[in-house]
Amino acid sequence: MAKMFFGIIFLFSSFMAIASEQATIQVDNLPMAEAESLAKSVLSAHGTVASLPSQRLLVLQDDAKHIQAARKLLQQFDRPSDQFRLTVELEQREALDDAQLQAAAKLPGDWLRLPAGGEAEAGVLQASTIANRHWSLLLQTNRAGSITLGQVQPQRSVTRQWLEGYGLLAHDSVNLVSFRSGFAVRLQAAGNHKVEVKITPWLARSQPGMPASARPELLLGLGSVGSVLQAPTTDNAPLRLNAAPQLAAPQPVRIVRAATTVAVKPGEEVELVSAGGEAELFSQALLGRYSHVGAQSLVIHLRVERL
C-alpha cells in the first residue's frame, strides 16, 4: 500500500514537471519590481518568476494556465501612464488676515489651500505676480520631475541661519552666496477623477564645487641642484604641486519638512500659501529677491491639465 502511495506521488510529480512551461514576457511601462510582483500573485505554488531589468523581461516557469493568467494581468496594467502638464506661478501677496486663514484648508508641511475665488469675490485681493513668471512641466503619473524657480540670495539673517542648518551656508560666512531654488514634483492618481500633486521644495548652491586631486612633482634640470653628483631630493630641489580641479555640480537639498500634497481635478487651479515652519522660511527666502513693503506671503498657483 505504501509503495503504491509513493508511486502515485512520483507519477504526479513527474506529470507536474512535464506540464511545467517557460515563458518570457516583455514589460514596457511598469517598474520591473511591480511587474514581477503582479505576475507572482497569480502563479501557482510551484510557479517561479525571474526578472531581467536590463532587457525588461520576466521569465515565468509554471503550467500554461497560470502563465496565461499572469500574461493577461500584466497586459491589463502594463500601459503608458497618463500624461499631464503642471503649471506653476508664484505670487507675492499681502499677508492674510485671521478670517482668510480660518477659511483655508490645512495641508501637510505647513501649507494652506485657499478657497477658490474667495478673495477675488470679496474685492480684497492685493497681489502682484512675481516677475510674471510661469513654469510648466510635463509629467506622467508615478514619475518624478523638477522645476527650477530661480536664484535666492540670503540677505536676511534669519534666512542665513536657516540655510546654515541645512549645511548650505557656512557659519558666520560674510560671502554673498546665491542658491538655486525649485520644487521636486510627483503625480499619482487620487480617485474621483483627481490627481494628487506632491511638491517638495529644494535648494542648491549656485556655484559648483571644485575638489582637486594633486600630486607633488620634483623639478629637475633647472639649476636647483648644487652638484651634478648629488642626487636631487625634496631638500635641495624645488617642488611643484600639479593640481587638477574637477567641477562638481552641487546636489539639491530637499526641504522635506516643507513637502505637501494636494488633490486637484485636471483643469482646476489651486492656490497654496505658507502658514509657518519650514514652508514659511522657504517662502521668505524666495520673496527676499523682491522689494516689498509690509508683511508678505508667497502664494503658489498650481494647475494640472491632462494631455
N, C-alpha and C positions, 0 to 999 in steps of 0.2 A: 504494500500500500504506500509506504514511504517512498519507494523507488518510483512508483507511478506519479506521486505528487511532485517530486523533484523533476521528473521528466516533463511534466506539464509546464512547470515553471521555466525549464530550459527552452522548451519549444516556444513559449510565449515571449521569452526574452529574445530568442532568435527572430521571431516574427517582428517584434518591435524594431530590432536592428535593421531588418530588411526594409521595413516600412519607412524608416527614417530617411529624410531627404535633406539636401542642402540647397540653399537659395541665396542669392545676393540681391539686395535692394538698394537702389540709388536714393540718397537723401538730398534734396535740392535746397530746401529753405529752413527746415527745423535745425536747431542746435543738435549736434550729434548725441549728446547726453540725453536730451529729451526724446529723440527718435529711438534710441536704444531702450529707454525705459518704457515707451509705448509698446514696442514690439515684444518686450519681455512679458508685459502684462497679459497677453493673450496666448502665449506659448504654453505647451503642456509642461508637466513637472519634469519631463525628460528633455525638454527643448533648451537650446542654448542660443545665445546671440553674441556675436563679436563685432566690435566697431573698428572701422578703419578711417579715422578722421582725415588723413592725408588725401584719401580718394573719395571721402564722403560716401562710404559704403557700409552697409550692415550685412553680415554673413550669418544666416539663420540655419539651424540644424534642428529639424523636427519632422513630424509627419505632414503630409500635403495639406490636410485640413487646417492645422494650426498655422502653417506658413501662409496659407491663403488668407486666414483671418488677420494675421499681422500685416500682410500686404494691403488689405482693404483699410485697416485702421490708419496706417501711415499715409495712404492716399487721401484720407479724409482730412488729416491735419497738416500734411506737408504741402502747404500752399503759400504763395507770396503774402507777406504781411501787408495790411492796409498802409497806404502812404498818405502822409499829412504834411501840410505846410504850417509851421508855427511862426507867428509874427509877434515880435516883442517891441514895445515902445515904452520909453521911460518918460516920466512926467514929474516936474517939480511943482509941488502944491503946498499951500499954506497948511500948517498943522491942523488936524481935525479936532473938532470940539468933542465934548463928552457925549452929546446926543448922537453924533455921527459914529463914534467908536462903539456905542452900545448897539447901533443898528447893524454893524458889520458882523460877519461870521468869523469865528476864530479858526485858524488853520495851524498846522504844526509849524515849528520853527519861529514862533512869534510874528506871524503874518496875519493880516485880516483881509477877508474878502468883502469889498464894498458892495452894497446893494446896487443893482443895475439901475442907472438913471436917477438915483436918489438925490444927489446933489444938484444935477442939472435941472430937475423939476423944481427944486426949492429956490433956484436962482442964486445960489451962494457959491458956485464953482469959480474959484480963482486959481488958475493953473497956467503953466507955460510948459510946452513940450521942450524937453532938453535938447537943444541944438536941432530940433526937428528930425531926430534920428529914428529910423526903423531898422530892425534886424529880422531877417527871415531865415528859416532853417527847414530843409526837407528831412522828414523823419519817417521811419517805419515803426510800427508798434514793437515794443520789446527791444528796440535798438537805441543805443545811446548816441547823443550828439552834444555839441558845444557851441555856444555863441560868445564871441569876444565883444565886449561892450566898449572898451576904450581904456584910456590911461587914468590912473589915480595917483595924485601927489599928496602924501600925508603932511599937510601943513598944520593941522590942529594937533595939540599934544595928546588928546585922548585917542585920536586915530593912530598916532605913532606908538603909544603904549599898547594899543590893541594889536598892532602888527608885530610888536616885539613878542607878544605871547605866542604867536604862530611861527616865530623864528624867521620872519621875513625882513626884519629890521634889527640891526644891532643896537644894544642898549646904549643910550646916550649918544647915538650917532647924530652928527651935525650935517651929514651929507643929504642933499635933496634927492632922494631916490624915488623913481616913478615905478608904478606897478601896472600890469595888465589886469583887467577885471573881466568877469563874464559869468555865464551860467552853464553848468552841465545839465542836460535835459534828457528825459526819458519818457516815452509814452507807452501806455498799455490800456487795453480795453477795461472799462469800468462797469459795464452793464447798462441797461436802459438807454442804449444808443449813445452813451457818453464815453469820453476818453479821459483817463487820468493823466495829468501832467505833473511830473516830478521835476522840480528845479533845485539845483544846489549851487549857490554862489561859490566862486573861486577867485583867487588872486595869485599872481605870479610876478616875480621881479622882471622888469623890462630888460635890464642889462644881462647879457649872457655871462655865465661864469667862465673863468679862464684857468682851469687847472693845468699845470705844466709838468711834464716829465723832463728831468735834467740829468746830465752826467758831466763830470769834470773831464777836461782834455788837457794833456800836458803839451805845452808849446815848445817845439824843438827847432833848432837851426835858426834862431832869431837873435843870436849873440847873447843869450842869457846864461849860458853855461860857462863857468870860469875857466875850465880846462877841457880840452877835447878828450883828454884821457879819463876825465871824471864822468861817470855815468850820471845823467840827469835824474834828479829826484824832485819831489814836491817842495824840497827846501831850497834848491838852487835854480829852479826853473819856474816861470810863471804858469798859472793855470787859467784856463778859460772855461766858463760854465756854458755848456751848449744846452739851451732850454728850448723845448718845442711846445708852445702853448696850444691848447686844444679847447676850442669854443664849445660850450655845452649850454643848450637852451634850458633855462630854469623850468622846473616842473611846477605846475599849478598846485596850490594848496587849497583843498576844498573846505569851505566853511560849513561843516556838516551840521552844526547846531542851528544853522540858518536855513537848512533844507526844508522844503514844504511840498505838499501835494494838493492839487485841486482838480476836481472833476468838472469837465465842461462838455457842452454839446458842440459838435462841429458847426462852425459859423458863428458861435456865440463869443462875445468879448467879455472878459472878466478883468476886474481891477483889484490888485493886491497892494496893500500898504503895510509897511513895517510897524510893529507895535512894541518894540523894546528888544532887549537882549542882543544877540549876535546879528539879527536881521537889521536892527536899528543902527548898529555900528557899521555894518556893511553899507547901508543906505547913506549914512552921513559921509562915509568915505567917498562914495560916488558924487554926492552933492557938493563936496568940498572943491570940486573943479569949477563950480559956477558961483557967480556973485548973487547973493540974495540978502534980503532984509527980514529979520524976524525968524521965528521957528518955521522950518520947512519939513515936509515929508516927501519921501520918494514913492511914487505910485508906479506900479508895473502893469501895463496893459498886455494881456495875453489873448491871442485869437488862434484857434485851431481850425483849419479847413481841410476837408477830405479831398484828395486829388483823384 
